[in-house]
Amino acid sequence: MRFMPRQDLVGFAILALLLLLVLPLALDAFRLNLIGKYLTYAFVAIGLVLCWGLGGILSLGQGVFFGLGGYCMAMFLKLEASSPEATKIQSTPGIPDFMDWNQITALPGWWEPFQSFGFTLFAIIAIPTFFAFVIGFAMFTRRVGGVYFAIITQAIAAILTILIIGQQGFTGGVNGITDLRTLLGWDIRTDSAKLILYFINCALLFACLFAAQYIRRNKAGRILVAMRDQEDRVRFSGYDVASFKIFVFCVAAAFSAIGGAMFTLQVGFMSPSFVGIVPSIEMVIFCAVGGRLSLLGAVYGALLVNWTKSAVSESFPELWVLVMGALFIAVVLAFPNGLAGLYQRYVAPRLPEFITGKPKKAEESPVDDAPAAMAPSTASSPTATATPSDSSKSDKLDGGLHVSPSN
């Protein structure tokens, strides 16, 4: 497959072996459910690889889309758990308990479509993607980018958190939507259900990985890399830069929303604590630690950082903020390409010699070995052109971009 070079195919196979065989056999139901929870954040990290790593668009508000997807799923599950028989002790049976506590006597009209599972699945993708489209259209058509865009997305995350908490009667407030029990009559709280949800989560994760890999390896991916390095020259070449930015921002939002929906299913609740500024910054750290140019690195980064968070919080809960700051500083100063960059620099060159006894050839360097800083880089050469004819060289760079000086 053109969009799946051999080294990437091997990496996908190793990840599949780890997630689908090794971890289910090695961990108990509780720990495996934790891994499933960590993998829901990997959806966000994968979207950030496309949005930030390829396109140079740093979004500090991905928790917004993660939360919207999670709330859409939580609304359906809450309505299913709030049947008239299950809520007959309330003043108004048939509505969620937090609405009854806030003296709301009828189900709001915008809640009613979420009684349909089909509509809920549609809304999980459509609502966050539409919201991302509105934000992207408003920002990118006015050429707002860089630090300004990052700050605006942070502000949007803060605004949505305040809105959710303030509308307690309709959203559950600071507690969120809790006590979610069944999905279409299927009890999602049992160990067997959590195991099935884990495998569903893995299947969706690999679907997003393949979709992201396809985008990354085709013409759109090359244009995104060119935009990241020389946006003005791409615009002068006749491409609509705003459209490409809106596209990749919407794709990242859709991936995040899928992760949020799976988070709700596996954890059993959704609250505004997963929507605000702090979780959004943590999601960027997942991507940065794994490697913002590597899709597989994003998955490993999400697993590693969340496992570290759980391990540190169990013994020293007050130290996690310091550890998170140290991780971010380490990525900026020590390994700007993340774990994937360390692997490509120190481990990958030795693998062929270890396995075959022959040194690795220079032309076989992996895709993600292209140097990159934490911030979008600026190429020093005057022109950036994609040359698909020279496929042997294009595989060495992220997305196949060539930077060639003009005469």
N, C-alpha and C positions, 0 to 999 in steps of 0.2 A: 504494500500500500504506500502510495506516494506521501501521504500525510503522516505516516507512521514509520520513521526510520528504524533500523534494527535495534539501535541502542535504546530508543524510546519503547519499542515493543517489549524488550527484555525488562525494562523498568516497570512497565505496566503489569507484566506477568508476575514479577516478584511482589509487587504490591497486592495483586489479587491473591497470590498464595498466602501472604501474610494475613490479609483481612478475612479471607473466606475459609481458610483451613487452620493456620497456626493459632491465631487468637481464639477462635471458637473452641478449639480443643484444649488450649492451655488455661483459659480463664473460666471462672464460675459465672453464673448468670448476672450477679451484681456488677462485677468488674467489666464484663462484656457490654453491659448496658452503659457503663461509663464510657467505654471506647466508642459505642454508637453515638453517645452525646458529643464526644469530641469530634467525631467525623461530620456532624452537622455543621460545625464551624469550618470544616474543610471546604464546604460548598462556597462559603464567603471568600476564603483564601484563593480558591481557583478563579473566582470572578475578579479578584484583585490582581492576579497575575495578568489577566487580559487587559484590565482597565488601567492598572498602574504600571505593571512591568512592560507590556507591549505598547500601550497608548500614552504612557506618561501622565495619566490622569489620577492623581492621588485623591481618593475619596475618604474622608474621615467620618462618613455617615452611613456606612453599609449596615449598621445595626438597624437603621430605619427599615430597610427592605427585609432583613431577617425577621424583624418584629412584625411587619405587616403580614408576611407569609405565615408566621406563627399564630398571629391573632385570627387570621381567616380560618385556619384549622381549628383553633380553640373555640371559636364561635359555633362551628358545626357540632363539635363534641359536647359543648355545654348545653346546646339546645337539645341534643339527644339525651343528655343526662337530666334534663328538666321537664320530663313528661308530666302531665297532670297527675298521674299516679305516684310518681316519685316525689312530687312537690305538693302533695295535698295538704300538708300541715302549714303551708304558707298562706298569707293573706290573699295572694293572687296565684293560684296554682298554674303551672304551665309556663312560667317565665324563670329565668335564672335567679338564683337566690340573692345575689348582690343587688339585682333590680328590686326585688321585694323588700330588702332591707332599706333601700333608698326611696321607698313609697312610690315606685313606678307601678302602675296598675295594668299596663298593656305592653306587649312586645313591640319595640320600635319598628317602624316600617323597614329600615335599612338592615335590620337583623333577619327579617323573614326569609329573604332568598337563601340564607345560609342553612335553612332546614333541608335543602337539597345537597346531596353529596356531590353530584355532578357540577352544580354551580360553584360549590366550594373549591373543587379542584381547578376549575377555570379561574376563579378569583385569586387563588394562591399565586398564579402566574401573572394574570392580567392586571390586578390592582397595583402591585409593586412595580411592574414594568411600565404601566401608564404613568405612575408617579415619577419614575426615573426619566421617562420621556419628557414630561413637563419641566422637570428641573434641568435636564440636559438641553432642551430646546431654548429655555430661557437664558441659560448660561453660555452655551457654546456658540449660539448664533450671534452673541454679543462679544465673542472672543474672550470670555472670562475663563481663566485657567490658572494653573500653578497654585501658589499659596492662597490666592483669593478664593479659588474654587474649594480648596480644602477647608478653609474657614467657614464658607457658606454651608457646606455639607454638615459641618460640626454644629452650626447654628440650627439647621433643620432638625438634626437629631435631638437637640435640646428642646426645641419647640414642640416636637411630637411627643416627647416624654412628658412635658408639662401638660399638654392637651389630654393625654391618656389619663394622667393622674387627676386632672381637674374634673373630667367627666366620669366620676366614680360610678354613677348610677347606670351608665351605658357600657363602661369598659372594665369595671371591677376596681378601678383606681390603682392605688399603689400595690395592692395585693395581686392584681391581675386576674386572670380567669383560671380558676383552680377546680379541683375535684372532678377531673375528667376521667371517665371510667370506661366507656365502650366506644367502639367504632362499628357502626351498622350492627349493633348487638353483640359484637365480639369484645370480650373483656381484654383490654390492653394492659392490664396491671399484672397479669400472670407471667411467670418466667418463660413459658413457652411462647407467649405473645411477644415478649421483649426479644426473644431470639429471632422470631420471624421478622419483626420490625428491623432488627439489626441487619439482616440479609437484604431486606427491601432497601434500607438506607444505603448499603454497599452497592446495590445494583444501580440506584439512582446516581450515586457518586461517580461510578464508572461511566454512566451515560453522559454526565456533565463533563467528565474528563475527556472523553472521546470528542464531544462537541467542541470543547475548548481547543483540543489538539488540532481539529480540522480547521478552525478559524485561524489558529496560530500559524499553520503551515501553508495556507492558501494566499491568494493575492491580498485579501483584506488584512491578514496578519503582517505582510510585508509593508503595506501602506501605513499600518499603525506604528510600526517600528520607525519608518521614515518620518512620520508625524512627530514621534517622540524626540527624534534627533534634530530634525530641521522642518518644523511645521510650516514656516513661511514658504520654503521652496516647494513643499508638497502642494500648498495652495496655489502658488504661481504655476505649477505644472498642470493645473486645471481640475484638481480633485476638490470635492466639497468636504473640507476638513470637519466642519460641524456635523455633517451627517455620519461620518465614521465615528466620531466621538460619541454621538448620541447612541449609535448602534451598540458599541462596546459597553457603554455605561448601562444600557438597558439589559444586555446579556448578563452582565455582572449582577444586576438587581434581580433578575429571574433566578440565577443560581442561588443567591442569598435567600430568596423567598422559599425555594425548595428546602434549603437547609433549615429555615425557621419552622416550616410545617412539620418536618421530620423530628425536629427538636421537641415540638409540642406533643407529638405522638409518643415519643420515647420517654420523656420526662413527666408528662401528665399535667403540665400547666404552662402558662405564658404570662409574663409580667413586664412592666415597663423597664425593669432593670436590665433587660437585654436590648433595649432600643437606644439608650442614651449615648453620651459622648465616650464614657469610659469603655463600655463593651466595643464600641466602634474602633477605638484606638487599639484595643487588644486584638481585634480582628486584623488590623494592619500589621501588628507585631507577628501574628501567626504567619502571614505571608512573607514578611521580611526575614524572619528566622529561617524559614524553609528555603527561601530564595525567590525573589520576585520575578525571576526569569524562568522559573521551573514549575511546571504544573504538579509534578510528583513531589517536588520539594515543598510545595504549599500544603499538601496532605500531611507529609511527615512533620512539617512545622506546626500544624494545628494539633497533631497528636502529641508531639513533644512538649509544647508550651502548656497545653491543658493538663497533661500528666504531671508536669512540674508544678503547676498551680495547685492541683489536688494534693500532691505529696507535701508541698510546703504548707498549704493551708491546714492540713490535718494536724501538723505539729506546731507550726508557728504562723497562725493566721494573719498576724499584723505585719509580717515581713513580705507578703506577696507583692505589695506595691513597690517595695524597694527592689525585689528580684525582677519585676517587670521592667522597671527603669533601667536596671543593669543590663538586661537582655537587649533593650533597644540601643543603649550606648555601645554594647559589644558589637552589635550588627553594624552600626555606623562606622566604628573605628577599626574593628578587627576583621570582620568578614562581610563586606557590603553585598556580596552575592549569596549570603546565607549558607545554610548547610549544603545546598546543591553546589555552590561555588567551591566549598572546601572539598567536596567529593570529587568534582571535576579536576581540581588542581592537584590533589594529593593522592587520591585513591584510584581514580580511573586510569591514569597513565601506568600504573603498576599492575593492573589486572591482566592485560594480555601477557606480560612477562611471567606472571605467576601461573597463569593457566597453560600457555603454549610455549613458554620459554623464549619468546621473541619479543623484542621491544615494540612498543606501539608506534605506528607511523604518525607523522605530524598531520597528514591529511585526514586522519580518522578522528580528529578531535570532536567531541560531542557538540550538540547544538547550543547548550546552555553555558558554554565556556566563554562567551563573549563578555568582556568586562563591562560592568555597569556600576554606577554609584547609587546611593539610596535615592537621590533626586534624579529626575529625568536628565539624561546627559545631552550635551550639545556637541555635535560633530564639528571638528575644526575645518574640515574640507568644504569647499564651496557647494558641491552638488551631491545629492544622494539619489541614486537611481537603482531600481530593482532590475536585475538582469537574469530572468529565468532560464536563459539558454545555457548558462554555465552552472549546471546543477551540482557538480561535484564541489564547487566552492560555496555555493549558496547554502548547502546543508551545514556549513561550519558556523554560520551566523544565525542569530535569532530571527527566524522568519525569512531568511534568504536575502537580506539587504546588503547591497554593495555600496560602498562610499568611494567614489572615484573623482579625482580632481579634474576640473575643467581646463581646457587649453587656454 
